[in-house]
């Protein structure tokens, strides 16, 4: 029996545990001695299997730590023995009914498919062998906006040199769908992926990648089904961990995305030739996304790498922090965000070739022709109450935000440093709460500096990228499809959000 637990202790200690636990179970349940011993033996076998799995998790975790990869090291899931592999079983106290109940419930949950990670294998070496991406200076002008150019006498901020390359996100936690499980149902995959996300995303680095899902998810309809099971699954019975789904995308500007199935959008409707720099989704809205998910159905032949940047890695000068804090103290917010939507009649009067491909009218944005209902739409769905119409019928929405948050809502450290959370380094002019403009030279510095904190990875078909939007930014590099034959597919990335 001792060999099951990987310990070399004498079997007498285990015998003592069996006797005491059996007597306890007999007293509590009225079972015969034979039935009680059988039950305890079964529980020991189940516990041994649990412990074996935990040993594997601990070995993978220790491998990361030994290689100084602490940023992405994933602690093994909490279990009965994970904290002490050298436990002396001769000194094990008597089992309580509470411990027996815990073991039983744990295995019931695994049998039901609502928890556990048997489908996905944590892979700490997933990014080995992938080369960094040489940096190109034209990427600095992300969103087609060149940084402010000042003369040396008019700026106190130096121009950061361009990085030589974009490194891989070594903090990314990667889970592979194992070959033996690639025929699993979408329901089971969704349930177990949800369990892992709830277990690791907020407590870990804030960035996870599930690979090889293309063996089961073949199209956007399959993904919509998978996503439904991810959303509906919960690893507890009291619904404390339910996700709130964002059913409508409201970006900082008047962009639109193609809605496919239910809550699933396409993200590759933006102009492929531009760089979309790293950003937190909806950072200019009162209700930003909490999590954002990208599934790669098809990837581009050239380029299109995903950009990742952790907010905690941002090197923001103290002068920038002081500006925001001063504005917030005086006005209850630091940055004013404004976005405008033309009237549908006016928009249609502009030749299609002269319009931005993602531009939309307020009628399309708000799904109504009523100005009053449009105002109510912004208030109800996005918490924006300052909505006006001008004489030409253009809707303009304004909101005031601090530009940072003090700590992540899932953090247990109330005293940690605030997190920079805004769109200043996009390069668009930014209006502060008092009506002044954020210093352009400081903005240009931030726009260039961010690339030193940015990592890149090209997603492969079947990759599902999961991000804590309040802690990790995302973006993409320019891309070009190569459609030579009917089997070639254009880039298609699917996106979903939770609030």
N, C-alpha and C positions, 0 to 999 in steps of 0.2 A: 504493500500500500504506500510506503514512504517513497518509492521510486516514482509514483505518479506525481508527486509534488516537487520532485527534483531536490529532495533533502536526504541527507545520509543519516538522519536520526534513527534511533531504535524504534521498532514497531510498537513497543510497549506504550509510548505516548499516544499514538493513534488509537490503540485499544482502549486506553483510559477515556479518551474523548468519545469513542463510540458508546462505551458503557454509560457515561454520564449523560450524553445527549439522548441515548435511547431511553434511559430512565425518565428523563425530563419529558420526552414526547409521550411516554406511556401515561405519566401522571396527568398530562394536559389533555390527552385525547381519548384515553381508555383503550388504546390499542394493546394487543398482546405483545409479549416480548419479541416473538419472531417477526411480527409485522413491523414493530418499531425499529428493530435492527435493520430489516430490509429497507425501510424508508431512509434511515440515516446513511446506509451504504450508498443508496442511489444519490442522495444529496452530496455525498463526498465525491462520487464520480463526476457529477455535474460541476462541482466546485473545482475539481482537478482540471476539467476541460476549460473552465473559465480562466483558471490560473495559467494554463498553457498559452491561451491567447494573449493574456496580459504580459507573459514573458516575451512573446514575439514583439508586442508593441514596445515594451521597454528596451529590447535590443535595438530596434530601429531608432528609437529616441536617443539612446546612448551613443549610437553610431554618429548621429548628427552632432551631438555635443562634443564627441572626441575629435570631430573634424572642424571644430570652431564654427559650426553653422547654427549658432544659437538663435538667430532671427527667425529661421523657419522650423526650428525643432518643435515637434508636436508632442506634447506630453501624452502618455497613454491614457485611455479613458479610465475614469475612477472605478475602482473595483475593490473587492474584499481584501486582496493581498497586494495591490500594486505598489503600496508605499514601503513594503518591507519584504523583499524576496528572501532574506535570510532569517525569516521568522522561525523560532525554535518550537516545533510542534509538541515537544515534550512538556512545554510550559504553557500550551494553549489553554485559556480558561474555558469553562463550560460554555457550550453553545447556548444561546438564548433563542427563544422562539422568534424574536425579532430578526436575528441573523438568518435563521432557517427560512423565514418568510421572505427576506430580501433575496436570497438565492433563488427561491422558487419563482418569485415575480420576475426576476431578471431573465430566467430562461423561458417563461411564458411570453415575455415581450419579444424575445428573439424568435420563438416559434411563430408568432403572429406576423412577423415581418415588419412590425412598426418601429423596431429599433435594431441595433446591431449594425455591423458593417461587413457582413459576409460577402456582399456583392463587390465591394470596393476595397482595394488594397492600397494602403498608404505607401507612396513611393518617394522616399527622400532623395533619390538619385535621378529623378525624372528629367532634369535639365542638363545633366552631364552630356558633353559632346556637342552642345549647341553653341555656336559662335556668337559673340556680341555683334552688334550692327554698327558699322562705321557711320559716324555722324555727318550729315550734310547741312551746310549753313542755311540753305533755303527753308529748312524746317522751322527756323526761328520765327519766320513770318507766318505762324500758324493762324488759321482763320483768315488768311490773306491780308493780315494787318502787319505792316512793318513797324518795328519799335521806333519810338521817338528818337530822332537824331539831334543831338545838341552839340554846340561847340564846347571845347574844354573849359572855357571861361564861364559858361552858363550852367554847368552841371558839376555837382560835388560827388557824383557817383561814377565810379569807373565802369568801363564796359567789360563784363566778364568774357573771358575767352571761351570759344566753343569747346565742348567736350570732344575728345577724340572718338568716342564710341558710346553707344547706349548698352549698358550691361544688362544681364538677365536679372529678373526679379527673384533673387535667391530667398526671399521671404515667402514666396508662393508655396502653399501647401497643396501637393498634387496627390490625387487619388485615382487609381486606374480601375476601370471595370475589368475584372479578370476574364480571361478567355473562357473559363469554364462557366461563367455566368452571363455571357453575351447574348443568350437567348432568353434572358429573364423578362418578365412582363414589365410594361411601363409603370404599372401600379407599384410593383415591388421596388423597382429602381427609384421611383419618386419618393417612396416612403423612406428607403434607406439613405438616399442622398439628403433628404430633409433632416434626418437624425444627425448625420455628420455635420451639416451646416449649423444646426442648433448647438451642437457640441463644441465646434471648433472656431467658427467664424469670428465671433465677438471676443472670445477668449484668446484667440491666436493672433495672426498677423493682419487679419482683415481681408485676406485674399486667398481664395481656394480655386483649384482647377480640377475638374473631373474629365477624364479622358476615355476615349474608345466608345463613347455613347452612340456613335454612328452605326454600330452593329445592330442596334435596336431602334434608334430614332432616325428614320430615313427621310422625313420631310417635315414641313412646318405643322402639319396636322398631328403627326406623331409627337412632336415637341409640345404642342398645346395640350395633348392628353397627359404627357409626362409632367408638364408644369402644373396641371390641375391636381395631380396626386401629390406633388411636392407641397403645394399650397394647403391642401386639405389635411395632410398628415400632421400629426402632433405626437411628440414623445412623452406626453403626459395625458391624463384623463380629465383634467380640470380646465383645459383650454387656456391656460395661462400664457402659452407661447404661440398664440395664433398670430398669423401675419396679416397686415392690412394691405390690400392690393391697390396699387394705383392704376385705375382703369383709364385714365386720360393723361397724356403726356403734355406738360406745359413747360417748355424750355424758356430760357432767358430772352429768347427772341421769337420772331414769328416763323418758326420752322415747323414742318409737319413730317410725320413719318407714316409709312403705309401700315395700316392695321390689317393683320391677317386673321388669326383665329382668336376670338375672345380677348385676352389680355396680351397677346403677342404682337409685337411690332417688328418691322424691318428697320435696320439702322443704316443700310448701305444706299439710302436714297439721297444722301448728301453728295456733293460734287467730289468724285474720286481724286481729282488732281490736287485738292487742298490738303494741308496738314491740319488735323484736329488735335490741338495740344491737350495735355493732361488737364482735367477739370473734374470737379465734383458735380454730379448731376443735380440740377435744380438748386444750385447754391444761392441763386438770387430770389428764391421763392420762400415765403414763410413756412411752407411745409415741404422740405426737401425729401428726396428719396432716402430711405434708410439703407436699402440694399438694391443692387442692380445686377442683372444676370445677362450674360451674352452666350448664345449658342451658335457655333459655327457649322452651318449646313454645308457651305462651299467657301473656299478661300480663294483669294486672288492669285493669279499666276505670278505677278510681280508686286512686291510691297504689301502694304496693308497690315503691317505689324501692329499689334496692340501695345499701347503705351500705358504704363502703370507708374504711379508716384504716390508714396505715402505722405500724408499731411505732416506726420511727425518728423519727416526728414527735411522739411522745408527750412531753408536758411533765410528767414525774414529779418531784415535789419530792425533794430529797436526803434528807429525813427518811424518806420511804418506802423509798428504796434502803437506807438504813442499817439499818432494821428487818429487812429481808429478809436482808441480808448478815450481821448479827449472829446471827439465828436459824440461818442456814445454817452459820455457823462453829461454833456450839455443838452443833447437833443433826444436822448432815448434810443439812439441808433446812430450808426456811423455812415452808411452808404445808402444812397437812393438808387433803386433799380427801376428802370422804365422800359416798357416794350409797347409797340404800337401795331395795330392791325387796321388796314384800310377797309373801307366799305367795299362790298362785293362788286357793286357797279363800277366803282373807280378802278378796282384791281383788274376787272375784265377789259377795261378800256385801254390798258397797257398791253402792247404786243407781247405775245408769249415769250418770244426770244429775248425780250428785254427784262423779263421778270426773273427773280431768283427761283430756281426749281422747287424750293420748299416754302415759298411765301404763301400766306393764306390770309383770307379776310376774317373779320371778327365773327361774321355769320357762320363761317366754317369752323372757326375755333370754338365758339360757344354753342353750336348746334341750334341756333335760333335766329329769327329775323327781328326779334324784339330787343330794343336797347335796354329796357328794364330787366328782362330776363338775362341779358348778357352780363349786366352788372351783378346780378344774383349768382350767375355761374361762377364768376371769379371769387365772390365772397364764399360761396358754399364749398367749392372744390379746392380752392387754393389760398383761402384766408386773406385775399386782397380786397380791401374796401375802397381804395382811392382809384376809381375808374371814371374817366371822363370821355366825352365825345366833342370833337370840334365841329366847325361849320361845314366841313367837307365829309363829315360822317366817320372820321377816323377815331377808333377807340384807342385810348392810351391808359395803361395800368401802371400805377406807381406803388412802390412799397419801400419801407425803411427797415434795414437790417443791421445788426452789429458788425457783420463781416467775419465773425469768429464764434466759436462756442467754447465754453469753459472746460468742459470735459465730455467725453462720450457717455451717452446715457447708460451704457452697459459697464462703464468703468467702476471699479470699487475705490479708486483713489480720487477723492474730492479735491486734493491739493495739486494735482498735476497741472502742467502748463496748458494754457488755452490753445486751441487748434485753429489755425488760419483756414477760413472757409468763405471764399468769395471768388470773384472773377477778375480781380484787378490785373493779374498777369496775363489775361487774354490779350490785352493791348487796346481794347475799346476804351474810349474816354469814360471815366468814372466820376460821377457827381457825388460829393459828400453831403452829409446831412444839412450843413449850413449853406448849401448851394455852390460852394467852391469846387474846383476840380482837383482830384488827387494829383500830386506833383508828377508831371510827365517823365522827368528824368529818373525819378525813383521807380515809376512804373516800368520804364524801359529796362532798368536794372533787373527788376523782378522777372520780366518776360524772358530775359536771357539766362538768368541764374537758374530758372526752374529746370533747364535741360541737364544740369549737373546732378539733379536729384531724380531724373526720369529713367526708367528702365523699359525694356522692350522685349516682346516675345510674339512670334507669329503663331497664331492659333492654327490648329489642324482640324480637318473635318471630324466632327464628333467631340470636339472640346467644348466644355461648358465652364465659363469663367464666372465666378461668384465673388462679388466685392461688397465690403462694408463701405457704402458710399460716403459716410461721414469721416472715414479714415483713409481711404485709398482713392486716388483719382484715376481716371481712365482717359484714353484718347486713341488716335490711330495715325499712322503714317500714310502718305499718298499711296495709291495702288493703281494697277492697270491689269485688266482682265485680258486673257488671250483665248479668244473663241475661234478655234481652228476647225473643230469637228462637232458633230451633234452631241458627242459625249462630254464636251467641255461645258462647264457651268460657270456663270458669272458669280462673283462674290456675293454671298448671302449670309448675313449675320442677323440673328433674331435677338430681341431684347425684351425683358420684362422688368418690372419694378415693384418694390414694396415700400410702403410709407411707415 
